[in-house]
Amino acid sequence: MNDGPNADATGGGTMKKGCLWIAGILGVLLVIGIVAEPPEDRNGEQLAVADNASDEVIEASNPLESGSDDQAAPILTIPQRNAQRSAKQYLSMSGFSRAGLIGQLSHDAGDGYNVADATVAVDSLSVDWNEQAVRSARQYLDMMGMSCKGLTQQLSSSAGEKYSASEARYGAEQAGAC
């Protein structure tokens, strides 16, 4: 009988298989623990999740919209909550108009959310669209020289940034193009 390093697969392999099974079971338990834990909002507060899987909604414990304290928190479905998270990520990187952000979230080449979910998600955020226009205007001016009229047209174009005319004008003025 050979118990050394060259032992056949029936002896030493059993120990390895046992370790792999234990590691696999621990991995599954870890995933279950992560999935089973209630999600948290950005302040670390736990979010309430509905029990019925067909009507999965998340109620934020801290409403994103400003208003009175007795205003109920917005209730979002899981896809809407995911779209909201995507929207926050986009807004952290660049300036977006409301229509442009909804388009980014819902376009097939973008995130692919349905328009209704993207709209609810964007509208659940407290966003100063004028300030977003200023950010976009500054980004254009950092890349190239533009006239006040050209920048305003780019910002308000349906093929461009899709800001309202007043938001585009405000952005161009605040960015120093006018």
C-alpha positions as CSV (number, residue, x, y, z in Angstrom):
1,M,0.0,0.0,0.0
2,N,1.4,3.4,-1.0
3,D,0.3,6.3,1.2
4,G,2.9,8.8,-0.1
5,P,2.6,11.7,-2.5
6,N,2.0,9.3,-5.5
7,A,-1.1,7.7,-3.9
8,D,-3.8,6.7,-6.4
9,A,-6.9,8.8,-7.0
10,T,-9.1,6.7,-4.7
11,G,-7.2,7.8,-1.6
12,G,-5.9,11.3,-1.9
13,G,-8.6,12.4,-4.4
14,T,-11.4,11.8,-1.9
15,M,-9.9,14.4,0.4
16,K,-9.7,16.9,-2.4
17,K,-13.3,16.2,-3.5
18,G,-14.5,16.7,0.1
19,C,-12.8,20.0,0.4
20,L,-14.3,21.1,-2.9
21,W,-17.8,20.1,-1.7
22,I,-17.4,22.0,1.5
23,A,-16.1,25.1,-0.4
24,G,-19.0,24.9,-2.8
25,I,-21.5,24.6,0.0
26,L,-20.0,27.6,1.8
27,G,-20.1,29.6,-1.4
28,V,-23.8,28.8,-1.9
29,L,-24.6,29.8,1.7
30,L,-22.7,33.0,1.2
31,V,-24.7,33.9,-2.0
32,I,-27.9,33.0,-0.2
33,G,-27.0,35.3,2.7
34,I,-26.2,38.2,0.4
35,V,-29.4,37.7,-1.6
36,A,-31.6,37.2,1.4
37,E,-30.3,40.4,3.2
38,P,-32.6,43.3,2.7
39,P,-31.2,46.0,0.4
40,E,-30.0,49.3,1.8
41,D,-30.3,52.8,0.4
42,R,-27.4,55.2,0.0
43,N,-27.6,56.2,3.7
44,G,-27.3,52.6,4.9
45,E,-31.0,52.4,5.9
46,Q,-32.7,49.1,5.0
47,L,-35.3,49.2,2.3
48,A,-38.6,47.4,2.6
49,V,-39.1,44.7,-0.1
50,A,-42.5,43.3,-0.9
51,D,-43.1,39.6,-0.3
52,N,-45.0,38.9,-3.5
53,A,-42.5,38.3,-6.3
54,S,-44.9,39.3,-9.1
55,D,-45.4,42.7,-7.5
56,E,-41.9,43.3,-6.3
57,V,-41.5,46.9,-5.1
58,I,-39.0,48.7,-3.0
59,E,-40.1,51.6,-0.8
60,A,-37.3,53.9,0.0
61,S,-37.1,54.8,3.7
62,N,-35.7,58.2,2.7
63,P,-37.6,59.9,-0.2
64,L,-35.5,61.4,-2.9
65,E,-37.8,64.2,-3.6
66,S,-37.8,67.2,-1.4
67,G,-41.1,68.0,0.3
68,S,-42.9,67.8,3.6
69,D,-42.0,65.1,6.1
70,D,-45.5,63.5,5.8
71,Q,-45.0,62.9,2.1
72,A,-44.9,59.2,1.4
73,A,-41.7,57.8,-0.1
74,P,-41.9,56.9,-3.7
75,I,-42.6,53.2,-4.4
76,L,-40.6,51.8,-7.2
77,T,-40.6,48.4,-8.8
78,I,-37.3,46.5,-9.1
79,P,-36.7,47.6,-12.7
80,Q,-37.6,51.2,-11.8
81,R,-35.1,51.1,-8.9
82,N,-32.4,49.6,-11.2
83,A,-33.1,52.4,-13.7
84,Q,-32.9,54.9,-10.9
85,R,-29.5,53.6,-9.9
86,S,-28.3,53.8,-13.5
87,A,-29.7,57.3,-13.8
88,K,-27.7,58.4,-10.7
89,Q,-24.6,56.9,-12.2
90,Y,-25.0,58.8,-15.5
91,L,-25.7,62.0,-13.6
92,S,-22.5,61.5,-11.6
93,M,-20.5,61.4,-14.8
94,S,-22.1,63.9,-17.1
95,G,-24.8,66.5,-17.5
96,F,-28.1,65.2,-18.9
97,S,-31.4,66.7,-19.7
98,R,-34.5,64.9,-18.4
99,A,-35.4,63.8,-21.9
100,G,-31.8,62.8,-22.7
101,L,-31.5,60.8,-19.5
102,I,-34.8,59.0,-20.1
103,G,-33.6,58.3,-23.7
104,Q,-30.3,56.9,-22.5
105,L,-31.9,54.6,-20.0
106,S,-34.6,53.4,-22.5
107,H,-32.7,53.2,-25.8
108,D,-31.7,49.7,-27.0
109,A,-28.1,50.9,-27.4
110,G,-28.3,52.3,-23.9
111,D,-29.6,50.5,-20.9
112,G,-32.7,49.1,-22.5
113,Y,-35.3,49.9,-19.8
114,N,-38.8,50.4,-21.0
115,V,-39.7,54.1,-21.3
116,A,-42.3,54.0,-18.5
117,D,-39.8,52.6,-16.0
118,A,-37.1,55.0,-17.1
119,T,-39.5,58.0,-16.8
120,V,-40.6,57.0,-13.3
121,A,-37.0,56.5,-12.3
122,V,-35.8,59.9,-13.5
123,D,-38.8,61.6,-12.1
124,S,-38.2,60.1,-8.7
125,L,-34.9,62.0,-8.5
126,S,-34.4,65.5,-7.3
127,V,-32.5,67.0,-10.2
128,D,-31.9,70.7,-11.1
129,W,-32.1,70.5,-14.9
130,N,-30.8,74.0,-15.3
131,E,-27.6,73.0,-13.5
132,Q,-27.4,69.9,-15.7
133,A,-27.6,72.2,-18.7
134,V,-24.7,74.2,-17.3
135,R,-22.6,71.0,-16.9
136,S,-23.4,70.0,-20.4
137,A,-22.6,73.4,-21.8
138,R,-19.2,73.5,-19.9
139,Q,-18.4,70.0,-21.3
140,Y,-19.0,71.2,-24.9
141,L,-16.9,74.4,-24.3
142,D,-14.1,72.3,-22.8
143,M,-14.0,70.3,-26.0
144,M,-14.5,73.0,-28.6
145,G,-15.3,76.7,-29.1
146,M,-19.0,77.4,-29.7
147,S,-21.0,80.5,-30.1
148,C,-23.9,81.2,-27.7
149,K,-26.3,80.4,-30.5
150,G,-24.6,77.3,-31.6
151,L,-24.3,76.0,-28.0
152,T,-27.9,76.8,-27.2
153,Q,-29.0,75.0,-30.4
154,Q,-26.9,71.9,-29.6
155,L,-28.2,71.8,-26.0
156,S,-31.9,72.1,-27.1
157,S,-31.7,70.0,-30.3
158,S,-33.8,66.8,-30.4
159,A,-30.7,65.2,-32.0
160,G,-28.5,66.7,-29.4
161,E,-28.9,67.1,-25.6
162,K,-32.7,67.6,-25.6
163,Y,-32.8,70.4,-23.0
164,S,-35.8,72.8,-23.1
165,A,-35.1,76.1,-24.8
166,S,-34.9,77.9,-21.5
167,E,-32.6,75.3,-19.9
168,A,-30.3,75.4,-22.9
169,R,-30.1,79.2,-22.8
170,Y,-29.5,79.2,-19.1
171,G,-26.7,76.6,-19.6
172,A,-25.0,78.5,-22.3
173,E,-25.2,81.8,-20.4
174,Q,-23.9,80.3,-17.1
175,A,-21.1,78.5,-19.0
176,G,-19.9,81.8,-20.4
177,A,-20.8,81.4,-24.1
178,C,-23.3,84.3,-24.1
